Amino acid sequence: MIKKINAQPKFSAGEFIAYMPLLLSYETKGIVNNTLMIADSLAKRSPELADDIAVLLPNTFLE
């Protein structure tokens, strides 16, 4: 179900990327895991966004 979200016509990749730092800062493991799954799927589907997504990920693993 989660991976299908970014395939929806109304899904805004730019908005999702803007909210990623907030989503990745949550202590709830499920939110972080789902955010990472959506980001992975989005990066595979839109390689031009992969760098924007990759820049946001290191802080997730340092916290």
N, CA, C and O atoms as a GROMACS GRO file, in nm:
protein
  252
    1MET      N    1   0.082  -0.119   0.000
    1MET     CA    2   0.000   0.000   0.000
    1MET      C    3   0.087   0.127   0.000
    1MET      O    4   0.060   0.221  -0.075
    2ILE      N    5   0.190   0.129   0.082
    2ILE     CA    6   0.274   0.248   0.095
    2ILE      C    7   0.341   0.282  -0.037
    2ILE      O    8   0.344   0.399  -0.076
    3LYS      N    9   0.394   0.183  -0.105
    3LYS     CA   10   0.464   0.210  -0.230
    3LYS      C   11   0.370   0.261  -0.339
    3LYS      O   12   0.416   0.322  -0.436
    4LYS      N   13   0.242   0.237  -0.325
    4LYS     CA   14   0.145   0.282  -0.424
    4LYS      C   15   0.112   0.430  -0.408
    4LYS      O   16   0.058   0.492  -0.500
    5ILE      N   17   0.143   0.487  -0.293
    5ILE     CA   18   0.107   0.626  -0.266
    5ILE      C   19   0.171   0.720  -0.367
    5ILE      O   20   0.104   0.807  -0.422
    6ASN      N   21   0.301   0.702  -0.393
    6ASN     CA   22   0.368   0.795  -0.483
    6ASN      C   23   0.333   0.773  -0.629
    6ASN      O   24   0.376   0.848  -0.716
    7ALA      N   25   0.254   0.670  -0.658
    7ALA     CA   26   0.209   0.646  -0.795
    7ALA      C   27   0.077   0.718  -0.823
    7ALA      O   28   0.031   0.723  -0.937
    8GLN      N   29   0.017   0.773  -0.719
    8GLN     CA   30  -0.110   0.844  -0.736
    8GLN      C   31  -0.088   0.974  -0.813
    8GLN      O   32   0.013   1.042  -0.793
    9PRO      N   33  -0.181   1.010  -0.901
    9PRO     CA   34  -0.166   1.131  -0.982
    9PRO      C   35  -0.153   1.260  -0.899
    9PRO      O   36  -0.085   1.353  -0.942
   10LYS      N   37  -0.215   1.266  -0.784
   10LYS     CA   38  -0.211   1.386  -0.701
   10LYS      C   39  -0.091   1.390  -0.607
   10LYS      O   40  -0.075   1.487  -0.532
   11PHE      N   41  -0.007   1.286  -0.609
   11PHE     CA   42   0.110   1.283  -0.521
   11PHE      C   43   0.211   1.387  -0.569
   11PHE      O   44   0.249   1.389  -0.686
   12SER      N   45   0.255   1.472  -0.478
   12SER     CA   46   0.351   1.578  -0.510
   12SER      C   47   0.488   1.539  -0.455
   12SER      O   48   0.511   1.544  -0.334
   13ALA      N   49   0.579   1.501  -0.543
   13ALA     CA   50   0.712   1.460  -0.500
   13ALA      C   51   0.786   1.574  -0.431
   13ALA      O   52   0.854   1.553  -0.331
   14GLY      N   53   0.772   1.694  -0.484
   14GLY     CA   54   0.840   1.809  -0.424
   14GLY      C   55   0.792   1.838  -0.283
   14GLY      O   56   0.871   1.870  -0.195
   15GLU      N   57   0.662   1.826  -0.262
   15GLU     CA   58   0.607   1.847  -0.129
   15GLU      C   59   0.652   1.738  -0.033
   15GLU      O   60   0.685   1.766   0.082
   16PHE      N   61   0.654   1.614  -0.081
   16PHE     CA   62   0.699   1.503   0.002
   16PHE      C   63   0.844   1.525   0.044
   16PHE      O   64   0.878   1.506   0.161
   17ILE      N   65   0.929   1.563  -0.049
   17ILE     CA   66   1.070   1.587  -0.019
   17ILE      C   67   1.084   1.701   0.082
   17ILE      O   68   1.171   1.696   0.170
   18ALA      N   69   1.001   1.803   0.071
   18ALA     CA   70   1.005   1.915   0.165
   18ALA      C   71   0.970   1.870   0.307
   18ALA      O   72   1.022   1.925   0.404
   19TYR      N   73   0.881   1.773   0.320
   19TYR     CA   74   0.840   1.724   0.452
   19TYR      C   75   0.925   1.609   0.504
   19TYR      O   76   0.911   1.569   0.620
   20MET      N   77   1.012   1.555   0.421
   20MET     CA   78   1.094   1.441   0.464
   20MET      C   79   1.175   1.466   0.591
   20MET      O   80   1.178   1.378   0.677
   21PRO      N   81   1.242   1.581   0.608
   21PRO     CA   82   1.317   1.601   0.733
   21PRO      C   83   1.229   1.589   0.858
   21PRO      O   84   1.271   1.532   0.958
   22LEU      N   85   1.108   1.642   0.850
   22LEU     CA   86   1.016   1.631   0.963
   22LEU      C   87   0.975   1.486   0.986
   22LEU      O   88   0.977   1.437   1.098
   23LEU      N   89   0.937   1.417   0.878
   23LEU     CA   90   0.895   1.278   0.891
   23LEU      C   91   1.007   1.188   0.943
   23LEU      O   92   0.982   1.098   1.023
   24LEU      N   93   1.128   1.214   0.898
   24LEU     CA   94   1.242   1.131   0.941
   24LEU      C   95   1.288   1.162   1.083
   24LEU      O   96   1.366   1.086   1.141
   25SER      N   97   1.241   1.272   1.139
   25SER     CA   98   1.281   1.307   1.275
   25SER      C   99   1.191   1.244   1.381
   25SER      O  100   1.223   1.249   1.500
   26TYR      N  101   1.080   1.186   1.340
   26TYR     CA  102   0.990   1.122   1.436
   26TYR      C  103   1.058   1.004   1.502
   26TYR      O  104   1.141   0.935   1.441
   27GLU      N  105   1.022   0.980   1.626
   27GLU     CA  106   1.076   0.866   1.699
   27GLU      C  107   1.000   0.738   1.668
   27GLU      O  108   1.046   0.628   1.702
   28THR      N  109   0.886   0.750   1.605
   28THR     CA  110   0.804   0.634   1.571
   28THR      C  111   0.867   0.561   1.452
   28THR      O  112   0.878   0.616   1.342
   29LYS      N  113   0.909   0.439   1.477
   29LYS     CA  114   0.980   0.360   1.375
   29LYS      C  115   0.897   0.341   1.248
   29LYS      O  116   0.952   0.343   1.138
   30GLY      N  117   0.768   0.322   1.262
   30GLY     CA  118   0.682   0.300   1.147
   30GLY      C  119   0.679   0.419   1.052
   30GLY      O  120   0.680   0.402   0.930
   31ILE      N  121   0.676   0.538   1.108
   31ILE     CA  122   0.675   0.659   1.024
   31ILE      C  123   0.805   0.671   0.948
   31ILE      O  124   0.806   0.700   0.829
   32VAL      N  125   0.915   0.648   1.018
   32VAL     CA  126   1.047   0.657   0.954
   32VAL      C  127   1.061   0.550   0.846
   32VAL      O  128   1.106   0.580   0.736
   33ASN      N  129   1.023   0.427   0.877
   33ASN     CA  130   1.033   0.318   0.780
   33ASN      C  131   0.947   0.344   0.656
   33ASN      O  132   0.992   0.323   0.543
   34ASN      N  133   0.825   0.389   0.677
   34ASN     CA  134   0.737   0.418   0.563
   34ASN      C  135   0.790   0.533   0.479
   34ASN      O  136   0.781   0.530   0.356
   35THR      N  137   0.845   0.635   0.545
   35THR     CA  138   0.904   0.748   0.472
   35THR      C  139   1.020   0.700   0.388
   35THR      O  140   1.035   0.742   0.273
   36LEU      N  141   1.104   0.613   0.444
   36LEU     CA  142   1.218   0.560   0.369
   36LEU      C  143   1.172   0.475   0.251
   36LEU      O  144   1.233   0.479   0.144
   37MET      N  145   1.066   0.397   0.270
   37MET     CA  146   1.015   0.314   0.159
   37MET      C  147   0.960   0.401   0.046
   37MET      O  148   0.984   0.373  -0.072
   38ILE      N  149   0.888   0.505   0.082
   38ILE     CA  150   0.833   0.595  -0.021
   38ILE      C  151   0.947   0.667  -0.091
   38ILE      O  152   0.946   0.682  -0.213
   39ALA      N  153   1.046   0.713  -0.014
   39ALA     CA  154   1.161   0.783  -0.073
   39ALA      C  155   1.237   0.692  -0.169
   39ALA      O  156   1.280   0.735  -0.276
   40ASP      N  157   1.256   0.566  -0.131
   40ASP     CA  158   1.326   0.470  -0.216
   40ASP      C  159   1.249   0.448  -0.346
   40ASP      O  160   1.306   0.450  -0.454
   41SER      N  161   1.120   0.428  -0.334
   41SER     CA  162   1.037   0.407  -0.452
   41SER      C  163   1.036   0.531  -0.542
   41SER      O  164   1.042   0.520  -0.664
   42LEU      N  165   1.030   0.648  -0.480
   42LEU     CA  166   1.030   0.773  -0.556
   42LEU      C  167   1.164   0.794  -0.628
   42LEU      O  168   1.166   0.837  -0.743
   43ALA      N  169   1.274   0.763  -0.561
   43ALA     CA  170   1.406   0.779  -0.623
   43ALA      C  171   1.424   0.683  -0.741
   43ALA      O  172   1.488   0.718  -0.840
   44LYS      N  173   1.369   0.564  -0.730
   44LYS     CA  174   1.378   0.468  -0.840
   44LYS      C  175   1.291   0.510  -0.958
   44LYS      O  176   1.329   0.492  -1.074
   45ARG      N  177   1.176   0.566  -0.927
   45ARG     CA  178   1.082   0.608  -1.032
   45ARG      C  179   1.124   0.739  -1.098
   45ARG      O  180   1.101   0.760  -1.217
   46SER      N  181   1.188   0.827  -1.020
   46SER     CA  182   1.230   0.958  -1.070
   46SER      C  183   1.376   0.982  -1.034
   46SER      O  184   1.405   1.051  -0.937
   47PRO      N  185   1.469   0.925  -1.112
   47PRO     CA  186   1.611   0.936  -1.078
   47PRO      C  187   1.662   1.080  -1.064
   47PRO      O  188   1.761   1.104  -0.995
   48GLU      N  189   1.596   1.175  -1.128
   48GLU     CA  190   1.638   1.314  -1.116
   48GLU      C  191   1.618   1.369  -0.974
   48GLU      O  192   1.677   1.471  -0.938
   49LEU      N  193   1.536   1.302  -0.895
   49LEU     CA  194   1.512   1.344  -0.756
   49LEU      C  195   1.600   1.270  -0.656
   49LEU      O  196   1.599   1.302  -0.538
   50ALA      N  197   1.675   1.172  -0.702
   50ALA     CA  198   1.754   1.088  -0.613
   50ALA      C  199   1.854   1.169  -0.532
   50ALA      O  200   1.873   1.142  -0.413
   51ASP      N  201   1.919   1.267  -0.592
   51ASP     CA  202   2.016   1.348  -0.518
   51ASP      C  203   1.948   1.431  -0.409
   51ASP      O  204   2.000   1.443  -0.298
   52ASP      N  205   1.832   1.487  -0.440
   52ASP     CA  206   1.758   1.565  -0.341
   52ASP      C  207   1.718   1.478  -0.221
   52ASP      O  208   1.722   1.522  -0.106
   53ILE      N  209   1.680   1.355  -0.250
   53ILE     CA  210   1.640   1.263  -0.144
   53ILE      C  211   1.763   1.218  -0.064
   53ILE      O  212   1.759   1.212   0.058
   54ALA      N  213   1.870   1.186  -0.134
   54ALA     CA  214   1.991   1.134  -0.068
   54ALA      C  215   2.051   1.235   0.030
   54ALA      O  216   2.108   1.195   0.131
   55VAL      N  217   2.038   1.362   0.001
   55VAL     CA  218   2.094   1.466   0.089
   55VAL      C  219   2.023   1.466   0.225
   55VAL      O  220   2.083   1.503   0.326
   56LEU      N  221   1.900   1.424   0.229
   56LEU     CA  222   1.820   1.427   0.353
   56LEU      C  223   1.839   1.304   0.441
   56LEU      O  224   1.799   1.306   0.557
   57LEU      N  225   1.897   1.199   0.388
   57LEU     CA  226   1.901   1.072   0.460
   57LEU      C  227   2.008   1.059   0.570
   57LEU      O  228   1.979   0.996   0.672
   58PRO      N  229   2.126   1.113   0.557
   58PRO     CA  230   2.229   1.090   0.659
   58PRO      C  231   2.188   1.124   0.802
   58PRO      O  232   2.221   1.050   0.895
   59ASN      N  233   2.117   1.233   0.822
   59ASN     CA  234   2.075   1.270   0.957
   59ASN      C  235   1.984   1.168   1.021
   59ASN      O  236   1.979   1.156   1.144
   60THR      N  237   1.911   1.095   0.939
   60THR     CA  238   1.821   0.992   0.992
   60THR      C  239   1.900   0.884   1.066
   60THR      O  240   1.857   0.835   1.170
   61PHE      N  241   2.013   0.849   1.012
   61PHE     CA  242   2.091   0.740   1.070
   61PHE      C  243   2.188   0.786   1.178
   61PHE      O  244   2.247   0.703   1.247
   62LEU      N  245   2.204   0.915   1.193
   62LEU     CA  246   2.292   0.968   1.296
   62LEU      C  247   2.220   0.993   1.427
   62LEU      O  248   2.283   1.002   1.533
   63GLU      N  249   2.090   1.004   1.421
   63GLU     CA  250   2.013   1.033   1.543
   63GLU      C  251   1.989   0.912   1.625
   63GLU      O  252   1.925   0.920   1.730
   0.00000   0.00000   0.00000
